Amino acid sequence: MKVLYIGGTGEISYECVRASAALGQDVTVFNRGRGGEPLPKAVRQIIGELADDAAYAKLADEGFDVVCQFLAYELPIVRRDAEVFAGRCGQYVFISSASAYRKTPQRYVITEDVPLANPYWAYSRAKAAMESYLMDKHTAGRLAVTIVRPSHTYRAKFPGGIASGDDWAWRILNDKPIIVQGDGTSLWTYTHSSDFAVPFANLLGKPAALGEAFHITRHMQAYTWDEIYSAMAHALGAEAGIVHVPSETLARYNPDWAGPMLGDKAWSVLFDNSKVMSVAGAFECKISLQAGMAGAAEHYHRRTESYKPDLKTHAFLDRICAEQSALGIGK
């Protein structure tokens, strides 16, 4: 089976490429060739720009059985894919997002029949729009589509939110407080990409996956946010000074934060992965939170020389921490 990964060196896709190669799939990646880690020896790499229409169109001449699109964030990308790969691949796998599910959640266990409706985050609405477009193409017989929805999936990066994971790591290591939305006890499904990759690779080439959408996450397991950030700090050899701030308050400080907070990270949900298991087989998430954070810490230390703290951003975060910490304290 010939499999093309558009991307292939990212936070999620790198481990998926490794899992595909381990299964004996004939894997090619198309990307800019800027990944810092070596691909498996059997994997072929085509270096090119996503914006180069001529080079991109040539990919269809390769006769791939499966095309996995990890780099589509806007509708024009999948429109072009539908034109390029229509009738020229057996399965087109689109990487969407579990953040597209309805917010505010109306139940805490999420299955694939939950509607896609996120009024808070344009990113999630764009993913939902791309899903709708592609499923229309599938129904019309133009392109055999499979949708995959990761939730928060990590490998080399620490958890972010209103700031990047590297920002939080820098603050922890410099004895500055970090901000956690809510009271830190809400549940969050946090999945290592090597655990995600196994069922993902096993979906490829499966007729039962065509015309279907699947999320892939830890199955009915989650951590509290305080637990996640405490494990992160421990992996860095430090302690996290946490300031809890309501998500609605964070959105008042900066309306751009409404998307990642109210549109995603504020809600306690669990993901039922029974549907993907019924097609790709049962799987277990083997990477513990502590082991995953230790790996992310190793990657972080390799990046520290290139990290330059944005002083304006950190001053803003300092201000929020100071103001919120002072609430309720008498004169």
C-alpha positions in Angstrom: 0.0 0.0 0.0 1.5 3.3 -1.1 0.8 6.1 1.4 1.5 9.8 1.0 1.8 12.0 4.1 1.4 15.7 3.4 3.4 16.9 6.3 5.1 14.0 8.0 7.5 15.7 10.4 5.0 17.5 12.7 3.9 17.1 16.3 1.4 14.4 15.3 2.4 13.3 11.8 6.0 12.3 12.6 4.9 9.4 14.8 2.2 8.4 12.3 4.9 8.1 9.6 6.9 5.9 11.9 3.9 3.7 12.7 3.0 3.4 9.0 6.6 2.4 8.1 6.5 -0.2 11.0 3.4 -1.8 9.4 5.3 -2.2 6.1 3.4 0.5 4.3 5.3 2.2 1.4 5.5 5.7 2.8 6.3 9.0 1.1 6.2 12.4 2.8 5.8 15.7 1.0 7.0 18.7 3.0 9.5 21.6 3.0 12.3 19.3 4.3 12.8 21.4 7.5 12.1 18.7 10.0 14.9 18.3 12.5 14.6 14.6 13.2 15.4 11.7 10.8 12.6 9.8 9.1 12.7 6.0 9.0 15.2 4.8 6.3 12.4 3.2 4.2 10.5 6.5 4.0 10.8 8.6 0.8 10.8 12.3 1.1 9.6 14.8 -1.6 10.6 18.3 -0.8 8.3 21.0 -2.0 6.1 23.9 -1.1 2.4 23.5 -0.4 1.7 26.7 -2.3 3.5 25.4 -5.5 0.4 24.2 -7.5 2.5 22.6 -10.3 4.7 20.6 -8.0 1.7 19.6 -5.9 -0.4 18.4 -8.9 2.5 16.0 -9.8 1.9 14.1 -6.6 -1.3 12.6 -8.0 0.8 11.0 -10.8 2.5 8.8 -8.2 -0.6 6.6 -7.8 -0.9 6.7 -4.0 -3.4 4.4 -2.5 -3.8 6.7 0.6 -3.2 10.4 1.0 -3.0 11.8 4.5 -3.5 15.6 4.7 -2.0 17.0 7.9 -1.5 20.6 6.7 -4.9 21.8 5.7 -6.3 24.7 7.8 -8.3 26.6 5.2 -11.0 25.5 2.8 -9.0 26.3 -0.4 -6.4 23.6 0.5 -8.9 20.8 0.6 -10.7 22.1 -2.5 -7.4 21.8 -4.4 -6.9 18.3 -2.9 -10.3 17.3 -4.2 -9.3 18.4 -7.7 -5.8 16.9 -7.6 -6.7 13.5 -6.0 -10.2 12.9 -7.3 -10.3 9.4 -8.8 -6.6 9.1 -8.2 -6.3 7.7 -4.7 -8.3 5.0 -2.8 -8.5 6.9 0.5 -8.1 10.6 1.4 -7.6 11.1 5.1 -8.2 14.6 6.4 -6.9 15.6 9.8 -9.6 17.7 11.5 -9.9 18.6 15.2 -11.9 17.3 18.1 -12.3 21.0 19.1 -14.9 21.2 16.4 -17.4 19.4 18.5 -20.3 21.4 20.0 -19.4 23.9 22.7 -20.8 24.3 25.3 -20.8 20.4 25.6 -24.2 18.9 26.5 -22.7 15.7 27.8 -19.3 14.8 29.2 -18.7 11.7 27.1 -18.0 12.6 23.5 -18.8 10.2 20.7 -18.6 11.0 17.0 -22.4 11.7 16.8 -21.9 15.0 18.7 -22.6 17.8 16.3 -19.8 20.1 15.1 -20.7 23.6 16.4 -18.1 25.8 18.0 -19.1 29.5 18.3 -15.9 30.5 20.1 -13.1 29.4 17.8 -12.7 30.2 14.1 -10.0 27.5 13.8 -12.6 24.8 14.8 -15.3 26.2 12.5 -12.8 26.1 9.6 -12.1 22.4 10.3 -15.8 21.7 10.4 -16.4 23.5 7.1 -13.6 21.5 5.5 -15.2 18.3 6.8 -18.5 19.2 5.3 -17.0 20.0 2.0 -15.1 16.7 1.8 -18.0 14.6 2.9 -20.0 16.2 0.1 -17.3 15.1 -2.3 -17.4 11.6 -0.8 -21.2 11.4 -1.2 -20.9 12.5 -4.8 -18.4 9.7 -5.5 -15.5 12.2 -6.2 -13.2 11.4 -3.4 -13.1 8.5 -0.9 -12.8 10.4 2.4 -11.9 9.5 6.0 -12.0 12.2 8.7 -9.7 11.9 11.8 -10.1 14.3 14.8 -7.2 14.5 17.2 -7.7 16.2 20.5 -4.7 17.7 22.3 -1.9 15.5 21.0 1.8 16.1 21.8 5.3 14.8 21.3 8.0 17.5 21.4 6.0 20.4 22.7 4.6 21.2 26.2 1.0 22.2 26.6 0.1 25.7 25.6 -3.1 27.7 25.5 -3.0 31.4 26.0 0.8 31.2 25.7 3.0 28.6 24.1 4.4 25.6 25.9 7.9 27.1 25.6 6.6 30.3 27.2 5.3 28.4 30.2 8.5 26.4 30.4 10.6 29.6 30.4 8.4 31.1 33.1 8.6 28.0 35.3 12.4 27.9 35.0 12.6 31.6 35.8 10.4 31.4 38.9 7.5 33.2 37.2 3.9 32.0 37.7 1.9 30.4 35.0 -1.8 30.7 34.3 -4.2 27.8 34.4 -7.8 28.4 33.4 -10.5 27.6 35.9 -9.5 26.2 39.3 -7.1 23.6 37.7 -9.4 20.6 38.4 -11.2 20.4 35.1 -10.3 17.3 33.1 -8.3 17.3 29.9 -7.6 14.5 27.5 -3.9 14.6 26.7 -2.6 12.0 24.2 1.0 11.3 23.2 1.4 11.2 19.4 3.0 7.7 19.5 -0.2 6.4 21.1 -2.4 8.2 18.5 -0.2 6.9 15.6 -1.0 3.2 16.1 -4.8 3.3 15.4 -4.2 6.0 12.8 -1.9 3.9 10.7 -4.3 0.9 11.1 -7.2 3.0 9.6 -5.3 3.3 6.4 -6.6 1.1 3.6 -9.6 0.0 5.6 -12.8 0.1 3.4 -14.9 0.4 6.7 -13.2 3.8 7.3 -14.4 5.4 4.1 -17.1 8.0 4.5 -16.6 8.0 8.3 -15.2 10.3 10.9 -13.3 9.2 13.9 -11.6 10.8 16.9 -8.4 9.3 18.2 -7.5 10.1 21.8 -6.9 8.4 25.1 -9.9 6.3 25.7 -12.1 7.5 28.6 -9.1 8.9 30.4 -8.1 12.4 31.3 -5.9 14.5 33.7 -6.5 17.6 35.6 -4.8 20.7 34.3 -2.9 21.2 37.6 -1.7 17.6 37.2 -0.5 18.3 33.7 1.4 21.4 34.6 2.9 19.9 37.7 4.2 17.0 35.7 5.6 19.4 33.2 7.4 21.4 35.9 8.8 18.1 37.4 10.2 17.1 34.0 12.0 20.5 34.0 13.4 19.9 37.5 11.3 22.7 39.0 7.9 23.5 40.5 5.0 25.3 38.9 3.7 28.4 40.5 0.1 28.3 39.3 -2.4 31.2 39.2 -5.9 30.1 38.5 -8.0 32.4 36.4 -11.6 31.8 35.1 -11.7 31.3 31.3 -14.3 34.0 30.9 -11.9 36.4 32.7 -9.0 35.4 30.4 -11.2 36.2 27.4 -11.9 39.7 28.8 -8.2 40.3 29.1 -7.7 39.2 25.5 -10.7 38.3 23.3 -8.4 36.1 21.1 -8.1 33.7 24.0 -11.8 32.9 23.9 -11.1 30.3 21.1 -8.5 28.1 22.8 -10.2 28.5 26.2 -14.0 28.7 25.8 -13.8 26.9 22.5 -11.7 24.0 23.8 -9.7 23.8 27.0 -12.2 25.0 29.6 -14.5 22.0 29.3 -14.3 18.6 31.1 -15.0 15.9 28.6 -13.9 12.3 28.0 -13.6 10.7 24.6 -15.1 7.3 23.8 -12.9 5.7 21.1 -15.1 2.7 20.5 -15.8 3.7 16.9 -12.2 3.8 15.8 -11.4 0.6 17.7 -14.1 -1.1 15.8 -12.2 -0.5 12.6 -8.5 -0.1 13.5 -8.5 -2.5 16.4 -8.3 -2.1 20.2 -5.4 0.0 21.4 -3.9 1.2 24.6 -2.2 4.5 25.4 1.1 3.4 26.8 2.9 6.7 27.3 2.3 7.9 30.8 2.0 11.6 31.5 5.3 11.6 33.3 7.1 9.8 30.5 5.6 12.0 27.8 6.6 15.2 29.7 10.1 13.9 30.2 10.4 13.4 26.4 9.0 16.9 25.8 11.5 18.3 28.2 14.4 16.7 26.2 13.1 18.4 23.1 12.6 21.7 24.9 16.2 21.8 26.1 17.4 21.3 22.5 15.3 24.4 21.6 16.3 26.7 24.4 19.0 28.6 22.5 16.5 29.6 19.8 13.8 30.7 22.3 13.6 34.4 22.8 11.1 35.6 25.4 8.7 38.2 24.1 9.0 40.8 26.9 5.7 42.4 26.1 3.8 39.1 26.3 5.5 38.1 29.6 4.8 41.5 31.1 1.1 41.0 30.2 1.1 37.6 31.8 2.8 39.0 34.9 0.1 41.7 35.1 -2.7 39.1 35.0 -1.0 37.0 37.6 -0.5 39.9 39.9 -4.1 41.3 39.5 -5.7 37.9 39.9 -3.5 36.9 42.9 -4.5 40.2 44.7 -8.2 39.6 44.4 -9.9 39.2 47.8 -6.9 40.4 49.8 -7.9 43.2 52.2 -6.0 46.5 52.5 
